[in-house]
Amino acid sequence: METNNDRLITMPVSRLLLKFSLPAIGGMIINSLYNLVDRIFVGRIGGLAMTGIGLSLPFMMMLFAVSSLVGIGASALISIKLGENNKDEAKGLLGNAITLLIGLMLLMTLLGLIFMTPILEAFGASEATMPYALDYMTVILYGAVFQGIGTGLLNVVRATGHPVKSMVIVLVGTLINIILDPILIFTFDMGIAGAAWATIIAQLVTSIMVIQHFLSEKSQMKIEISKLKLHLVTIKSILSIGFAPFIMQLSSVVVSIISNNALKTHGGDVAIGAMTIINSVMVLFLMSAMGVTQGAAPIIGFNYGAKRFDRVKQILKLELVAVSSIFTITFIVVQAFPVMLSSIFTNEPDLISKASTGMRLFLLMLPLLSAQIVGANYFQAIGEAKKASFLGLSRQVLFLIPLLLILPNFLGLNGVWGAGALSDLISSLIAIIALRSAFNHLNKLENEHRSEESRILSFAAK
């Protein structure tokens, strides 16, 4: 009987990418609805409440960064180990990932609750918006462990050949969140805290379903008590591979903090709310692109480990075409309908006006960004942590942060929006060069592998 692992090196790559990416796309879009639905309902409370969500975003991104550090790092290594038919080490990676996620998320919760007020002040909270941000983030921190387990280990569920199941798990959590949001916010009159409670209850259910998966008979990767004990070598390997997405997310936190303060200076609390809407629209449309890269990652990792470099090249080309198409369509929609998109989240004219203008400018170079996203994902999937980290850092740290510090001084609020477009342009050009180099390296590896196979066959014939 052909197993999931067998299909990774035998199934046509176009079908394989669809098989893994479509559920991942569905899962990413559904997962994005966690925050999206919160913002739609919170926006009806008022513009300051929307800004409160925006002020909470950097810390939520920090929680997601920690989940990515462990979850993506472990899933990439597990894919490679399974490709090498080393199941015992793969189980060790899973066990260490679980323990590491729980420990790190508990630490984040403790630090967050102790230093919440100064943290939010640093994020740009004003006297008017602080109560909303405090109400939301305090509750979110109570469920941080559930987010870590659910978000982090879903990567492993997907990487071990269960993309559809990962999508179903996310769907169940999202539906719970959607149902609870209006009930807790309006029926029980809990306001912005109700949105947070809806989110963590949904994340609790998600984490339970993920753990249940790894305890079930259908999973080839089962949780073993002996594998939960942390080992320094295993931790280092997970963190080294997960460092790239972690740095990308962490740099997003820094960008968000600098951006919030620039927005507050040049546009006030309303401008922060506008950026919250822009981020929501970005998430709504771009999760499909991220789903493609998530679907491609385990296929690339497995085939790279199995030395099927021809298939790695095919997957990488298809991934580039798919992500480029999605980004181009998104760009057209954003440029054509910014007011309509902004109106989904608020009915306040000033907020809609600022969000619409910012959306068009901030996402002006979106079609070019596919090379940057795909390049970082590729190097991460094959275990090239340094290259993945560089591409991840180039957009956020090397370019966007300096531009956010410089351009608003000359262009005001438009400088904040323009910084996003200019950083996308520069980082994408760098990523295109890196991808060309990657294809050349794959050609070299493919030729070397064929030569080695020929030598083995010649020796066997003698």
ZAMARGU-4260 file (C-alpha; in steps of 0.2 Angstrom, whole numbers, plus 5000, padded with zeros to 4 digits):
<rodrens>
0) 5000/5000/5000 | 5006/5017/4995 | 5009/5028/5011 | 5008/5047/5012 | 5027/5048/5012
5) 5028/5037/4996 | 5016/5050/4987 | 5028/5064/4991 | 5041/5057/4979 | 5029/5048/4967
10) 5014/5059/4964 | 5015/5072/4950 | 5020/5088/4958 | 5006/5098/4952 | 4993/5086/4960
15) 5004/5085/4976 | 5005/5104/4978 | 4986/5105/4976 | 4983/5091/4988 | 4994/5100/5001
20) 4991/5118/4997 | 4972/5118/4995 | 4969/5112/5013 | 4983/5124/5019 | 4975/5138/5010
25) 4958/5134/5018 | 4966/5132/5035 | 4975/5149/5034 | 4960/5158/5028 | 4949/5150/5041
30) 4963/5154/5054 | 4963/5172/5049 | 4945/5173/5053 | 4950/5172/5071 | 4956/5190/5072
35) 4946/5196/5057 | 4929/5192/5065 | 4935/5200/5081 | 4939/5216/5072 | 4923/5216/5062
40) 4912/5215/5078 | 4924/5226/5088 | 4923/5239/5075 | 4905/5241/5078 | 4909/5246/5096
45) 4919/5261/5090 | 4935/5268/5082 | 4944/5268/5099 | 4940/5250/5101 | 4947/5246/5084
50) 4963/5255/5089 | 4964/5245/5105 | 4964/5229/5095 | 4978/5237/5084 | 4988/5241/5100
55) 4987/5223/5106 | 4993/5217/5089 | 5012/5218/5092 | 5010/5207/5108 | 4999/5194/5099
60) 5012/5194/5085 | 5025/5190/5098 | 5014/5175/5104 | 5013/5169/5086 | 5032/5172/5084
65) 5035/5160/5098 | 5023/5147/5091 | 5031/5148/5074 | 5049/5147/5082 | 5045/5130/5088
70) 5031/5123/5077 | 5038/5128/5060 | 5056/5123/5065 | 5050/5106/5071 | 5039/5102/5056
75) 5053/5106/5044 | 5065/5095/5053 | 5051/5081/5055 | 5048/5082/5036 | 5067/5079/5032
80) 5068/5065/5045 | 5053/5056/5038 | 5061/5058/5020 | 5077/5050/5027 | 5065/5036/5035
85) 5071/5041/5052 | 5055/5040/5062 | 5063/5039/5079 | 5071/5056/5078 | 5055/5063/5071
90) 5046/5057/5086 | 5059/5065/5097 | 5057/5082/5088 | 5038/5081/5091 | 5040/5077/5110
95) 5052/5091/5112 | 5042/5103/5102 | 5027/5100/5114 | 5037/5103/5130 | 5045/5118/5123
100) 5029/5126/5117 | 5021/5124/5134 | 5036/5131/5143 | 5039/5146/5132 | 5020/5151/5131
105) 5019/5151/5150 | 5034/5162/5151 | 5026/5174/5139 | 5010/5174/5149 | 5019/5178/5165
110) 5029/5192/5158 | 5014/5199/5148 | 5003/5200/5164 | 5017/5208/5174 | 5022/5221/5162
115) 5006/5224/5152 | 5003/5243/5155 | 5021/5249/5151 | 5021/5237/5136 | 5005/5245/5129
120) 5012/5262/5132 | 5027/5258/5122 | 5016/5251/5108 | 5008/5268/5107 | 4993/5267/5118
125) 4985/5284/5123 | 4974/5288/5139 | 4959/5285/5128 | 4964/5269/5120 | 4973/5260/5135
130) 4957/5253/5143 | 4952/5244/5127 | 4969/5237/5124 | 4971/5231/5143 | 4954/5222/5142
135) 4958/5213/5126 | 4976/5208/5130 | 4973/5202/5148 | 4961/5189/5142 | 4971/5184/5127
140) 4986/5180/5138 | 4976/5168/5149 | 4974/5157/5133 | 4992/5159/5127 | 4997/5141/5130
145) 4982/5135/5120 | 4987/5146/5105 | 5005/5139/5106 | 5000/5121/5106 | 4986/5124/5093
150) 4996/5135/5081 | 5013/5127/5083 | 5008/5109/5082 | 4996/5112/5067 | 5012/5114/5057
155) 5017/5096/5062 | 5000/5089/5058 | 5001/5096/5040 | 5019/5091/5038 | 5016/5073/5043
160) 5003/5070/5029 | 4987/5077/5036 | 4983/5093/5028 | 4965/5091/5027 | 4963/5086/5045
165) 4973/5102/5050 | 4961/5112/5040 | 4946/5104/5049 | 4954/5107/5066 | 4956/5126/5061
170) 4938/5126/5054 | 4930/5120/5070 | 4940/5133/5081 | 4935/5147/5069 | 4917/5142/5069
175) 4917/5142/5088 | 4925/5159/5088 | 4912/5166/5075 | 4897/5160/5085 | 4904/5166/5102
180) 4909/5183/5096 | 4892/5192/5095 | 4885/5182/5110 | 4899/5187/5122 | 4902/5205/5115
185) 4884/5210/5113 | 4872/5198/5121 | 4882/5197/5137 | 4888/5215/5135 | 4907/5210/5138
190) 4913/5222/5125 | 4930/5220/5118 | 4934/5207/5132 | 4921/5196/5125 | 4930/5195/5108
195) 4946/5190/5117 | 4936/5176/5127 | 4929/5170/5111 | 4946/5168/5104 | 4954/5159/5118
200) 4939/5147/5120 | 4941/5143/5102 | 4960/5140/5104 | 4957/5129/5118 | 4946/5118/5107
205) 4959/5118/5093 | 4973/5113/5105 | 4963/5098/5112 | 4960/5092/5094 | 4978/5094/5089
210) 4984/5083/5104 | 4970/5071/5101 | 4977/5069/5083 | 4994/5064/5090 | 4986/5051/5102
215) 4975/5043/5089 | 4979/5027/5079 | 4978/5036/5062 | 4993/5047/5066 | 5010/5040/5061
220) 5018/5052/5073 | 5012/5048/5091 | 5016/5057/5107 | 5027/5046/5118 | 5030/5051/5136
225) 5049/5047/5135 | 5051/5059/5120 | 5044/5074/5130 | 5060/5076/5140 | 5070/5091/5133
230) 5087/5087/5124 | 5099/5101/5121 | 5104/5095/5104 | 5086/5093/5098 | 5081/5110/5105
235) 5095/5118/5096 | 5090/5110/5080 | 5072/5116/5081 | 5076/5133/5086 | 5089/5135/5072
240) 5077/5131/5059 | 5062/5140/5067 | 5073/5155/5069 | 5069/5162/5052 | 5050/5163/5054
245) 5053/5169/5072 | 5064/5183/5067 | 5052/5188/5053 | 5037/5188/5066 | 5048/5197/5079
250) 5053/5210/5066 | 5035/5212/5062 | 5032/5216/5081 | 5046/5230/5080 | 5039/5236/5064
255) 5021/5237/5072 | 5028/5246/5087 | 5037/5259/5077 | 5023/5261/5065 | 5010/5263/5079
260) 5020/5277/5086 | 5023/5285/5069 | 5004/5284/5066 | 5000/5291/5082 | 5012/5306/5079
265) 5006/5310/5062 | 4988/5304/5062 | 4982/5301/5080 | 4973/5286/5087 | 4962/5285/5071
270) 4977/5282/5060 | 4982/5267/5071 | 4964/5260/5069 | 4967/5263/5050 | 4982/5252/5050
275) 4973/5239/5060 | 4960/5238/5045 | 4974/5238/5033 | 4982/5223/5042 | 4965/5214/5043
280) 4963/5216/5024 | 4980/5210/5021 | 4977/5194/5031 | 4960/5191/5023 | 4967/5191/5005
285) 4985/5185/5008 | 4982/5169/5019 | 4979/5160/5003 | 4997/5164/4997 | 5004/5158/5014
290) 4994/5142/5012 | 5003/5139/4996 | 5020/5141/5004 | 5014/5130/5019 | 5008/5117/5008
295) 5024/5117/4998 | 5036/5117/5013 | 5034/5098/5018 | 5035/5093/5000 | 5051/5102/4997
300) 5058/5096/5013 | 5054/5078/5010 | 5060/5078/4992 | 5076/5087/4996 | 5080/5075/5010
305) 5076/5061/4997 | 5088/5069/4985 | 5074/5071/4972 | 5081/5088/4967 | 5071/5088/4950
310) 5055/5088/4960 | 5061/5101/4971 | 5063/5113/4956 | 5046/5109/4949 | 5038/5112/4966
315) 5047/5129/4968 | 5042/5135/4951 | 5024/5130/4953 | 5024/5139/4970 | 5031/5155/4963
320) 5018/5155/4949 | 5004/5152/4962 | 5009/5165/4974 | 5013/5178/4961 | 4995/5175/4954
325) 4987/5177/4971 | 4997/5193/4975 | 4992/5201/4958 | 4974/5198/4960 | 4975/5204/4978
330) 4983/5220/4972 | 4970/5223/4959 | 4956/5221/4972 | 4964/5233/4984 | 4967/5246/4972
335) 4950/5245/4964 | 4939/5243/4980 | 4948/5251/4996 | 4933/5260/5002 | 4922/5244/5001
340) 4935/5234/5010 | 4937/5247/5024 | 4918/5248/5026 | 4918/5230/5032 | 4926/5235/5048
345) 4919/5252/5052 | 4906/5265/5047 | 4916/5280/5053 | 4920/5291/5038 | 4937/5297/5045
350) 4943/5280/5048 | 4937/5273/5031 | 4945/5288/5022 | 4962/5285/5031 | 4962/5266/5029
355) 4957/5267/5010 | 4972/5279/5006 | 4984/5270/5017 | 4979/5253/5009 | 4982/5259/4991
360) 4999/5266/4996 | 5005/5252/5008 | 5002/5238/4996 | 5008/5247/4980 | 5022/5234/4977
365) 5012/5218/4982 | 5014/5209/4965 | 5033/5209/4967 | 5032/5202/4985 | 5030/5184/4980
370) 5049/5181/4977 | 5052/5187/4995 | 5039/5175/5003 | 5043/5160/4992 | 5062/5162/4994
375) 5061/5163/5013 | 5050/5148/5014 | 5061/5138/5002 | 5077/5140/5012 | 5067/5137/5028
380) 5060/5121/5021 | 5078/5114/5016 | 5086/5119/5033 | 5095/5134/5026 | 5091/5144/5042
385) 5104/5158/5039 | 5097/5162/5021 | 5079/5161/5026 | 5083/5173/5041 | 5091/5185/5029
390) 5077/5186/5017 | 5065/5187/5031 | 5075/5201/5039 | 5078/5211/5023 | 5060/5216/5021
395) 5056/5221/5039 | 5072/5225/5048 | 5084/5231/5035 | 5072/5242/5025 | 5055/5244/5033
400) 5061/5250/5050 | 5073/5263/5044 | 5060/5269/5031 | 5047/5271/5045 | 5059/5281/5055
405) 5064/5292/5040 | 5050/5295/5028 | 5036/5301/5040 | 5047/5316/5045 | 5046/5322/5027
410) 5029/5315/5021 | 5019/5314/5037 | 5006/5300/5037 | 5009/5296/5018 | 5027/5292/5023
415) 5021/5278/5034 | 5011/5271/5020 | 5025/5273/5007 | 5038/5265/5018 | 5029/5248/5016
420) 5029/5249/4997 | 5047/5254/4996 | 5053/5241/5007 | 5043/5228/4997 | 5051/5233/4981
425) 5069/5233/4988 | 5068/5216/4997 | 5059/5208/4982 | 5073/5212/4971 | 5086/5204/4983
430) 5074/5189/4984 | 5074/5187/4965 | 5093/5186/4965 | 5093/5173/4979 | 5080/5162/4970
435) 5091/5162/4954 | 5105/5156/4964 | 5094/5143/4972 | 5089/5136/4956 | 5107/5135/4950
440) 5112/5126/4966 | 5098/5113/4963 | 5104/5110/4945 | 5122/5107/4952 | 5115/5095/4966
445) 5104/5086/4953 | 5119/5083/4941 | 5130/5077/4956 | 5117/5065/4961 | 5114/5058/4944
450) 5133/5055/4942 | 5134/5046/4959 | 5119/5035/4954 | 5128/5031/4937 | 5144/5026/4946
455) 5135/5015/4958 | 5126/5006/4943 | 5142/5004/4934 | 5151/4997/4949 | 5136/4985/4952
460) 5137/4979/4934 | 5155/4975/4935
</rodrens>
